[in-house]
Amino acid sequence: MTQPYSERIVALYLRVSTDHQSSGLMAQEKALREYCEQNGILNYKIFRDENQSGAKTSRPALDDLMKSVRSGEVSKVIVFAFSRFARSTTHLLNALNEFKSFNTEFVSITEKIETNSPMGVAMFSILAALSQMERELISQRVQAGLRNARAQGKQIGRQKTRPSEVIRALLKQGMKYREIAKIAGCSHGCISAEKREMKAEEDAKKTLEPTPPTGKPTLTII
């Protein structure tokens, strides 16, 4: 149940990438506590992620924070910098959109950005454009990598591990899936997949076979 806005907590989020950066956590916490003191914020809760990469969208403390946001318990999320919350523009934008849907503000004290300010509204538009560009760049890199791999003769996708020859031989004998699975040591799904491949190969073969002669005489022009 969503709490009245005045009764919600302010969430302070801290993160460092390794467990050897305790001083980094302390520095972030000091800066965030000072911000709260300067702005008269008393009802806050600290969420700490240590030894957690910013590239990961799921982290123990971050997951707890998001759960509190979705429960309507958080009025504002404050971070030391955008990079402490997310390294991906898409992740940050998705989180900001979710905060907005739950009437939760977001503040980054390093960038001096608050989502309820005119600058914060403009930031949404900028992040949306950057996120789209980020997705397109990732897509282009993946496609280029696949083309390069194919050019080098590398197999794309997961290698087939099921005993195809055994499954096909048993299918041709008319055996049931349960019996084949027991003999071949595979799942029913593997048998179904192999059967589909067999059918596809047979259909392709039929399309390539020449049409049999009709017996009608043909006229040859020299």
Rosetta blueprint (number, residue, H / E / L):
1 M L
2 T L
3 Q L
4 P L
5 Y H
6 S H
7 E H
8 R L
9 I E
10 V E
11 A E
12 L E
13 Y E
14 L E
15 R E
16 V L
17 S L
18 T L
19 D L
20 H L
21 Q L
22 S H
23 S H
24 G H
25 L H
26 M H
27 A H
28 Q H
29 E H
30 K H
31 A H
32 L H
33 R H
34 E H
35 Y H
36 C H
37 E H
38 Q H
39 N L
40 G L
41 I L
42 L L
43 N L
44 Y E
45 K E
46 I E
47 F E
48 R E
49 D E
50 E L
51 N L
52 Q L
53 S L
54 G L
55 A L
56 K L
57 T L
58 S L
59 R L
60 P H
61 A H
62 L H
63 D H
64 D H
65 L H
66 M H
67 K H
68 S H
69 V H
70 R H
71 S L
72 G L
73 E L
74 V E
75 S E
76 K E
77 V E
78 I E
79 V E
80 F L
81 A L
82 F H
83 S H
84 R H
85 F H
86 A L
87 R L
88 S L
89 T H
90 T H
91 H H
92 L H
93 L H
94 N H
95 A H
96 L H
97 N H
98 E H
99 F H
100 K H
101 S H
102 F L
103 N L
104 T L
105 E E
106 F E
107 V E
108 S E
109 I L
110 T L
111 E L
112 K L
113 I E
114 E E
115 T L
116 N L
117 S L
118 P H
119 M H
120 G H
121 V H
122 A H
123 M H
124 F H
125 S H
126 I H
127 L H
128 A H
129 A H
130 L H
131 S H
132 Q H
133 M H
134 E H
135 R H
136 E H
137 L H
138 I H
139 S H
140 Q H
141 R H
142 V H
143 Q H
144 A H
145 G H
146 L H
147 R H
148 N H
149 A H
150 R H
151 A H
152 Q L
153 G L
154 K L
155 Q L
156 I L
157 G L
158 R L
159 Q L
160 K L
161 T L
162 R L
163 P L
164 S H
165 E H
166 V H
167 I H
168 R H
169 A H
170 L H
171 L H
172 K H
173 Q L
174 G L
175 M L
176 K L
177 Y H
178 R H
179 E H
180 I H
181 A H
182 K H
183 I H
184 A H
185 G L
186 C L
187 S L
188 H H
189 G H
190 C H
191 I H
192 S H
193 A H
194 E H
195 K H
196 R H
197 E H
198 M H
199 K H
200 A H
201 E H
202 E H
203 D H
204 A H
205 K H
206 K H
207 T H
208 L H
209 E L
210 P L
211 T L
212 P L
213 P L
214 T L
215 G L
216 K L
217 P L
218 T L
219 L L
220 T L
221 I L
222 I L
